[in-house]
Amino acid sequence: MNRCQTLAATIIASTALLLFVAGTAVAASHGHSAHTGGEATAGGSHQQMMKQVDTKAQVMAVAADGKSVEIDHQPIPELGWPAMQMSLDLESPELATGIGAGDQVTVTIKQLSATQYVITNIKK
Ligand SMILES: [Cu+2]
């Protein structure tokens, strides 16, 4: 690679970083910034939308209002997520019926937008 190509590559890398930073700022409302890396590298493409994936997780807590659960989930390569503990909204409160802290479950996570996810199913 000659100097000119190296400079071009540097500019492209800088632009990608700026786009990444901008994407992270927009995604701040998600409150789960660790996930934006995977989304950014995926380019926020439309094929990422409405993706639904199953993952194994441990229930850490069910929110008092029953609308979300705190889970410790395994890595989800389809979403570019590392293993982590996080809170996710439930599509309906009934999903948490019979579910409690410490349960080993399989959760189905549906992607609603680049930064919005919801649990559509929980199986013990
Ligand atoms: Cu997570």
Residues whose N, C-alpha, C, O or C-beta is under 5 A from the ligand:
A	BS01	CU	W81 P82 M84 M86
